Amino acid sequence: MEIRSMTIEDYDEIYSMWQITSKRALCKADSRESIEKYLNRNKGMSLVAVADGKIVGTVLAGHDGRRGFIHHMAVLPEYRRKHIGNKLATEAVKRISADGIDKTHIFCYRDNFTGQDFWTSLGFKKRGDLFVFSKE
Ligand SMILES: CC(C)(COP(=O)(O)OP(=O)(O)OC[C@H]1O[C@@H](n2cnc3c(N)ncnc32)[C@H](O)[C@@H]1OP(=O)(O)O)[C@@H](O)C(=O)NCCC(=O)NCCS
């Protein structure tokens, strides 16, 4: 298994993967144009895991100059529980930190208990003191 930076050439493969792993979280911000913009804004931080000649894991990583944010942390079902997610997330946080960012946030649906166990295992603390407010 190899971990490397995501490029826009990966788009079709990762978008197909997200149809399986992350359908609920997909939105307009996942169009090819938006992902290309995101990768250009946060150069070298988003990653893919490659095994058996295909992409089996993804993480979108970036920061706003103050805090890091991670999206679309995902591993194909048949490759789970092999610590691929762990390696992707650890490397993503390392790359965000290398830019001088000392805290990274993730969003996780309340009923996504696997996601919560995963982030907890990586040392992320579940916040009970915050709501997320969003505006379109
Ligand atoms: C969450 C996800 C990325 C984890 O990927 P993974 O490669 O299977 O995770 P890892 O093997 O690195 O697991 C690391 C640790 O997380 C925890 N964990 C992972 N999956 C778990 C599960 N199904 N149940 C309980 N704990 C789990 C464990 O502590 C695990 O360590 P262990 O296997 O030594 O016990 C994967 O399940 C996935 O793609 N889920 C669908 C998308 C998703 O929900 N993403 C998170 C959005 S917030």
The ligand as a Gaussian input file, in Angstrom:
#p B3LYP/6-31G(d) Opt

LIG

0 1
 C      -13.783000       5.551000       9.115000
 C      -12.894000       4.815000       8.098000
 C      -12.210000       5.847000       7.216000
 C      -11.841000       4.023000       8.883000
 O      -10.894000       3.485000       7.953000
 P      -10.019000       2.171000       8.321000
 O       -8.898000       2.105000       7.371000
 O      -10.913000       0.996000       8.413000
 O       -9.522000       2.549000       9.789000
 P       -8.236000       1.921000      10.535000
 O       -8.053000       0.504000      10.154000
 O       -7.103000       2.839000      10.329000
 O       -8.746000       1.991000      12.040000
 C       -8.034000       2.705000      13.045000
 C       -8.794000       2.526000      14.346000
 O      -10.078000       3.170000      14.254000
 C      -11.027000       2.412000      15.018000
 N      -12.027000       1.846000      14.127000
 C      -11.995000       1.826000      12.761000
 N      -13.101000       1.214000      12.282000
 C      -13.827000       0.830000      13.345000
 C      -15.061000       0.134000      13.493000
 N      -15.765000      -0.273000      12.416000
 N      -15.518000      -0.101000      14.745000
 C      -14.812000       0.303000      15.820000
 N      -13.621000       0.967000      15.765000
 C      -13.148000       1.222000      14.530000
 C      -10.244000       1.311000      15.700000
 O       -9.769000       1.805000      16.950000
 C       -9.099000       1.108000      14.730000
 O       -7.957000       0.534000      15.305000
 P       -7.867000      -1.096000      15.465000
 O       -8.292000      -1.685000      14.153000
 O       -6.413000      -1.320000      15.779000
 O       -8.813000      -1.466000      16.567000
 C      -13.727000       3.807000       7.230000
 O      -14.484000       2.981000       8.101000
 C      -14.666000       4.459000       6.258000
 O      -14.287000       4.799000       5.129000
 N      -15.942000       4.680000       6.672000
 C      -16.913000       5.324000       5.759000
 C      -16.615000       6.808000       5.596000
 C      -16.601000       7.495000       6.954000
 O      -17.498000       7.328000       7.770000
 N      -15.570000       8.333000       7.166000
 C      -15.429000       9.120000       8.370000
 C      -16.174000      10.380000       8.231000
 S      -16.164000      11.326000       9.737000

